[in-house]
Every structure is written in C-alpha cells, then in structure tokens.
Amino acid sequence: MISSNSRYVSQITRDTLALILAGGKGSRLCELTQYQAKPAIHFGGKFRVIDFPLSNCINSGIRQIGVMTQYKAYSLIRHLSRGWGHLNRELGEYVELLPASQQYSPSWYEGTADALYQNIEFIREHAPKYVVVLAGDHIYKMDYGDMLVQHVESAADMTISCIEVPVIDAAGAFGVMCVDEHNRITNFHDKPDKPCPLEDKPEYTLASMGNYVFNTEFLIQQLIADAKNIDSLHDFGRDIIPAAINTNHVMAFRFCSDDGQSAPYWRDVGTLDAFWQANMDLVAITPELNIYDQDWPIWTHQKQSPPAKFIFNDYGRRGYAVDSIVSGGCIVSGAEISQSLLFSDVHVHSYSKIEKSVILPQVDIAQHVKINRSIIDTGCQIPEGMSIGINKAHDIARGFRISQDGIVLVTKDMLNKGDNQQGC
C-alpha cells in the first residue's frame, strides 16, 4: 500500500535528482526541428514541450533538476535560462544545463544511457538517494511523487513508468513490458512488432513512457557496466533495462488518472500529425489535458505581449474566433478563426479564414487567405489570396510538406524558396 502522507512524500522528493533527456533531434517533425531540438518546439499557445516535464518536477516537489541538451540546443538553452532560472540555489533548488561536453568520451552523447554516463560526476556531486530520468519531449501532467513512493515501498532497484496503450498502436512504436501480478517486470521489449498483451485486457499492452526511477548507486553501477560493454548501443530501452530485469528488482509504475479508471493524457508529439492533434486537443470544449488547472500549473517563459484583440464587426468582415485558443499579442482583424490555435503575436488580416490549424508565433496572414488543417511555422508571412490545405496539388507544387494524415506544414524557407523539403 502506497503511503499518502505528504511529509513522507516530500522527504523522498527532496532526496531526488531529476535528469531530463532533452537532446533529441525529433527528425519525424521534419522542418519543425530544422533549427531547434524537439523539446524546444512551441506547444499549446504559449508553452514549449520541455515545460511539461519541468513543471511536473516542480509541482511534484522535485527541485534539483539537470537538463541534458545536444541537438541544435540554442533556442532550448535560451528558453531555459529565461524561464527556469528563478529557483533558489541557496535552498538547494536549480535547473542545471548539461550540454554534451565530451567529459568521458571523445564523442557527443551516443545514447540515452551514455548521456547519463557522461554526467556521472554531476550525479555523484549532488549525491541524491534517488534519480528520476525523464524524457523531455512528451505532453502530460504527472505527479512523480506517486512513482517515487511506489519505488521506495516496493524496495525496487529501478522503476519504469508505463501506460496502457492499444497493442495496435504500440507495435513498432514503444518499448513494452510484461509484468507479474505484483507489477514486477518480467520482460521488456524495445518497439516489438508483436507487443505482449495484458492478461485482463488483451487488446492493450503496457508501454514505457520513457520515465525511470533509480536508486542512485544502482544507476551508477549500471551506467559504468554499460559503458564498458563494447556491444552496447548505450540506450535505456535496448540495453540498460533488459540487462537489469534478469538479475535485479525492476518494477512497473502504472500511470493512471485520478479516478483510477480512465486513461490519463499522455502524448508523444513526435510526428507532424501527433503535434497537430495534440494542439487540436486543447481547443475541445472539455479538453482531456487541462492547462487551466490552478492546482497543477504549467510554468514557462513568454515575453510580455499585449492582450489579444479582435476588430471589425461588419457584414462579411467580422473579426472573431470560436472553439479556438488565441494568445497574447494576436490581432484578428476582420478574419474568421475556427477550431484553431494561435500562438503569440499572430496577425490575421481581413477576409481571411483559418480552420483547424496551428499558427505558431509571429506569423502574419494577409487578406483573403484560407488555411485549413495546417501548421504554419514561426515567422511566416502568408501572402494575400493564398490557400493552404485546400488543394493538395497546389500545396505540393509550392513545396509545402504534406503529412501522412494530410496536415500541411509551411515554413519560411518553403515560402521563400518555393521548394525546400528535407527528408524526415
């Protein structure tokens, strides 16, 4: 039985160091990550993806945090320094940047386990009892204290957070695990074609969320052993976890909603379709992910922009937005916005119509523009009369990217060069 005593939980979280893996390239997001890492991309109108695991840490009482960066990290480092430098170091609170620096290897980070190994002295220096390792590129709200308490009370060496996922969705996409009646992990397979089903729900499997709890000394031992293994890929899913299961006590923590019945919200926004859909989820009348929750705020840095403004109320030229999120600094000037999400400082001019689209910051949309089921990247200037997401052949001819589900991505380079698609 997991203890609910808040003092007991706070003692555990105070003895915990969180390490966030934020160096991923996010190649399946194509041009959205051409100039920045996946954890740095904008999400939800005013946030960055990295803000979600960081906010989960703060709200869970974990205030010793290291963020490991690598791929095109400038915008991520800038965001972290501006938005996450307010913690009080005198009280032992910090968000420490850990860029790849070749301390233990002539190479950059070569895998998730190698990223931790190259920062092993950072772990030793802070000497926590427990280390929480977190993926930096997922959208969800989670109290890590619950996972830590289960880890301690089950006397586990390692605990893996997991979520129930349909077998058909997990195949080839997630690391999945088999567990016994006590949630002890008996097998772990990295992105198998045929995931092992749950006994009570054969259409579902337990998928890894990429979040782990370790006893510190156990983690250090595993990292050192893995670094010496010349056949290892130095990856948690492929190497560390399978090796640990056979001879150690490794538990699964089942991530559940508050009612214990419905599935909690957790999304990997690793593709254009997933990124678009996760943003669209927020404009629902009752969204599954509540970003208005005062008890679990999502912290971030955003420049101080004026309030959103809607102007003109003439027939055929009315500025309004319905079933949409419109961020600060936006001006909707005689344009129609429906089921869309406008990030900060977007200007939509008269007679334009935006539907089911994600408009990233500082986009200017001229008059008589029609946009449907699209992602418009930061800083784009959409010329007068252009239609996007209306005619697939026209979009392809302009060099815009079309996702598997038909979402159109437009970037500044595409608009300026006409054809700048890159492989993803």
N, C-alpha and C positions, 0 to 999 in steps of 0.2 A: 504494500500500500504506500503510495507516494505521499509524503508529508506536505501539508499545505501551509505550515507555519511560516509567515512572511519573514520572520527573523532568521529562521533556519535557511530559507532560500537565499536571503541577502548575504549571509555568510559564505555560501557556496559561490554566488556570482562575484563577490568581492575577491575571491581567490581564483578567478578565472581570467585568462587572457584570450581574447578573440583575435583570430588571424583571418583576414578576408582575402580570398584569391580574386584579384581584380586585374589580371594581366591578359585576359583572353582577347583574341582578335575579333571573334564574332563574325567570321567570314561569310556565314549564311545570311547576314544582314546586308551583304553586298555594299553598295556605295554609302550606306548609312554609317559604316565604320571605316570608311576610306581614310579619314583623318583623325579618328579617335577610337579608343577601346570601347567594347560593348558596355561595360559598366558605366561609362560616361554619357551614353546617349540619353536624350531627353525623354521623359515619360510623364503622362498624367497632367499636362498643362504647366507645371512649374517645377517638377522634380527631375532628378537623374536616377537611373536604375540603382546605382550604388547607395542612394539614400535609404532604400528599403532595408537591406541587412544592417546598415549602420543605425538606423532608427530602432530596429528590433533590438540591437545590442543595448542602446541607451535606455529604452523602455523596459528592458529585462533586468537592468541594474548592472550590466557589464560595461565598464567604463575604461578598461585598458584594452586598446584596440590597435592592431597593426594592419595596414593595408598594403598588400604586395602588388606592385604595378610593373608593367613591362611594355606591352604593345602600345605605341603612339599615345603615351600617357600624359601629354601636356595638359589637355583640357580637363582630364580627371584630376591631376595634381592641383591645378588651379582651383577647381571646384572644391576639393577637399581642404585646401588651405584657406579659402574664403569662408566656407560654410561650416567647417568642422574644427576650427581652431579655438573654439570657445571653452573647451573643457579645462578644468583647473588642475594643472600639473602639481600644484602644492598639495592637492588632495589625492594625488596618485591617479588622476584621470588624464587620458590622452588619446589622440588618434595619430599614430606614428606612420609616416610614409616609408615603405620598404621597397624602393625600386631595385630592379636587378642590378647587382653591382659586382658580380663575379668574385665574391669573397672566398668561396670554397671550390670554385671551378673556373676554368678559362672560358666557359660558355655562359650564356644567359640562362634564365630558368628553362629547364628542359622537360618539365612536367610538374604536376601539382605537388607531388612529394618532394621533388627537387627544389621547388620554390621554398618550402619549409626548411629543407636541409640547409640551403644557403643562408637561412636566417636563424640557424640553430643557436648561435650565441645570443641573439636577441631574446630567444625563449629562456635560455639559461640565466641571462642577466636579470630578467624580471621574475623568474622563479615562481610561477603560479603553480597551484595544485592541479589545475585542470586547464586544458587548451581546447577551445572551440574553434574548429576550422569551418569557414563558411564560404559558399560560392557568392561572388559579388555581382551576379547578373540575373537574379530571379526576383519576381514581384510577388510579395506575400507579406503577411503580418504574423509573427510568431513569437511567443514568449519562450526564450531559450532556457529560462529558469526551470520550466517543467521537464525539459530534456535532461538538464543537469541533475535535477533531483533524482530522476529515474536512474541515471548513470551511477550516482553515488549509492543509492539504496539497493541497487542490484549488484553492487561490487564488480561492475564491468571494467575491463581494461579499455574498451572502446565502445562507443555507442553511435549508431548511424540513424539519422532521422529519415523517415520514409513516409510515403503517402500512397494510398490506394489509387491505382491507375488502371484503366481498361487494358487487358492483355494486348488488344489490337493496337493500342496507342503506344504501348511500352516497347513493342518489338523493334529491335534495332535502334532504339532511341534513348533508353535509360538503362542504368545499372539496376538490376533487380535482385531480390534476395528471397531465400526460403527460410522460414523460421519454425521453431517448435512451439508447443503450447504455452511456453513462458516468454516468447518473443526473443529467444536466443537464436542468433543467425547460424544456420547450418550450412548454407551455400550462398555464394554471391557470384553473379554472372554479369559481366560488363556488356551491355547492349546486345543481349542474345536475340536470335531470330524467333525463338520459342520460349518466352518467359514462363517461369513456374507459376501456376495459378494458386490462389488461396483456396484452402480446403472448403471453407464455408461460402466463398464467393468465387467460383471457378472462372468467371468472366473477368476477374480482377487479379492484379499482381501487386506486390509491394515494390515500389520504385524508389531508388535513392534520390534524396533532394540535394545531395552534394554538401550536406552539413554533418560534421562529426564532432564528437566529444572524446578526448583522450585524457587519461592520467598522464601527467607531463613526462615522468620518467619512462613510461611505456612508449610514448610518442618518440622521444629522443632515441630510444633503443631501436625502434622500427625504422626511423629515418637513417640512422647510421648503417644498419644492416642493408637497407635498400640501396644506399649509396655505394656500398661495396659490391653489390651484385651487378656484374657486367652484363647480364642478360636482361636486366630490368629496364622498363620504359620510364621508371620513376613517376608513376601515376598512381593515385589512390585507388581508383576503380580497377585498374588492371593488375596492380602489383601489391600495394600495401594491404588492402582489405582481404583478398584471397589468401595471402600468406598468414595474416593474423587469425583468421577464423579457425584454422586447423588446430592450433595449439593454445589459443587464448580465449578469454571470455568476451565475446563480442555480441552486443545486444542491439535490437531494433527499437527505435522510438517511433511509435505511430503518431503522426501529426494529424490531429482531429480538430473539428470545430468545437466551439464551446458547448454545444448540446450533445457532442459525442456521437451524433448520428449522421449529419450531413457532411459532405466533403468540404474541407477548408479551401480557400482560394490560394492557389499557387500556380504561377505561370513562368515558364522559361520563354522569354521573348527573343528566342534565338533565330527566328526567321522573320521575313517581312510580313508574312501572313499572321504569325503569332503576335508580333509587335502591334500591327494594326488592330487585331481583335482585342488585345488586352487594353488598348486605349479606348476602343469602342465599348468595352465592358463598363467603363466608368460613366458613360453618358446614359446608361439604362436608368429607368425610373427608380428602381431599387437595386443599385449595383451590388454584386457579390463582394467586391472589395470596397470597404467604406473608408474613404480618405477624409471624411468629415468627423471621424471618431476622436473626440477630445480626450478620451482615456488612453489612446494609443496614437499620438500624433506622428506624422512623418515629417522629420526635420530636413531642412535643405537650406541652400543659399540662393537667393534670387535678387536681382537688382531692384531698387525701389522705382517701380513704374506707376504712373497714374492709373486710376480705375478704368475699366473698360467703358467704352462709350458707343452708343447706338444713336444714329441720327437719320433724319428724314422720315416722314410719315405720309408721303404722298401715294396715290394710287399708282402701282407699278414701280414705285421707288421707295420702298419701306425697309428701313434697317432693323432687322430683328434676328433672334436666334431662339430655336426651340429644340428641346431634347439635346442640349449641347453644353459644353463647358467652354467658357471664354475667359481667358486670363487677363491679368493687368496689362495696361498699355495698348490693348487692342482697340481699334476703331472700326466699327461695322457701319459703313456709310451707304445707306440705301441698298443694302445687299441682304440676301436671304441665307441664313445658316441653319442647317437641319442635321441632327444626329451627327454632329462633328465636334472636334476638339481643337480649339485654337490656343496655341501657346502664346507667350508674352510678345507684345509689340507687333502683332499682325494687323495689317491694314487691308480691309476688303472694300473695294470701291463699288460705286452704284451699279445696279442692274446685274450684278454677279450672283451666282447661286452655288453654294457649297453643300454637298450632301455626303454623309457617311465618310468623312475624310479627316485625316490628321494633318494639321498645318503647324509645322514647327516654328520656332521663334523667328521674328524679324522678316517675315515673308510679306511682300507687297503684291496684292492681287488687283490688277487693273479692272476697268469696267467691262461688262458683258462677257465675263469669264464663267465657264461652267466646269465644276470639278466634282467628280463622283468616285467613291471608293478608291481614294488615292492617299499617298503620303507625300507631302511637299516639304522638302528638306530646308534646313535653316538658311535664311538669307536669299531665298529665291525671289525673283521678280517676274511674275507671270504677266505676259503682255496682253494687251486688250484683245478681247474676242477669242482667246484660246479656249479650247475644250480639252479636258483631261479626264480619262476614264469613261468617255462616252463612245468613242470609236477606237477599237483595239488596233486596227490597221494604221490609223493616224498616229496613235501613240508609239507604235513600233517604228514607224517611219521617222519620227522625231528623235529616236534614240532613247526613249524612256524605257525603264525596266518594268516588265510585267511579271508578277509573282505567279506561283503555281495556281493560286485561287483567284487570279485576275486583279490583284491590287496593283496599282500603278505607282511607281516611285519616280519622283522628279527631283533632280539636284541642280545646283547652279552650273556645274560643269556640263550637264546634259543640255541645259538651256543655252549655254554659251557656245558649245562646240557642236551641238546637234547629234553627236553620236560618241558617247564616252563610256559605254557599258564595259564593265570589267567582270571577270569570272567570279563566281561566288558559289 
